[in-house]
Amino acid sequence: MRRYIAFTIILLSTLGALTSKASTSPTFDLSGDVSLLSHYVEYGLSQSDHSPALQGSFWFNFGSQFRLGVWGSNTNYEHGDDHFNLRLNADIKVDFSPNTNLAIGYSESQFYNGGDHNGNILSLHLHLWKSRIMYDALSNWEASKERSARFAFGNTMDVFGNWKWDNEVGYNTPEVDSINPYFDARTGLGRKWGVIFFEGALTGTSESSQFDGAGDYFFILSAKTEL
């Protein structure tokens, strides 16, 4: 929690420097979303043991650049008692142009009831039009108590009129002797009907044999709506 507060203060100070020359006062608003997934997979690895997951996020936006929020999801691990993940989030967005920006984020990730997966995540995400280049640093990869870094590239394209085709490939480097670095990949096709975005996605990893089934190919159905 102290790391989260310290990072928040740093981000607020950075925001103040970036906006000190602004002639208008920042606007404050709330945002959020709720998602229902047939299976929760993150970085190619199952986080709900093939079970459905309900996820939600809530953000308080300090203008267009800085925000604080929470995110939560149920989880399920074959050998553990971590059944719910709550993340305290802070991020700041630096705009370079109307179509390019850098998002710097920090998450303090807490699990209940066991706490074996507790840790933090530092992220740097560069958005270039409809493409994104990402770096994520995890302090406790898959409850190993060891660090891991992920480098990834993603792109979203408009297809068939109103459909969105989203693709992402990541390279993961866990600092665990028994685990080899691996690629994860995700491709999803979705469309918005009314206020709900529906998507079908396929995920997988390049070294599935070392994850005891957690890194296999998975097909995921999801529905998401903004609050």
Secondary structure, DSSP 8 states (H G I E B T S, - for coil): -HHHHHHHHHHHHHHHHHHTT-SS---EEEEEEEEEESS-EETTEESSTT--EEEEEEEEEETTTEEEEEEEEE---TT--EEEEEEEEEEEEEEEETTEEEEEEEEEEEEEES-TT-EEEEEEEEEETTEEEEEEEESSGGGSS--EEEEEEEEEEEETTTEEEEEEEEEE----TT---EEEEEEEEEEEETTEEEEEEEEEETTGGGGTTTTS-EEEEEEEEE-
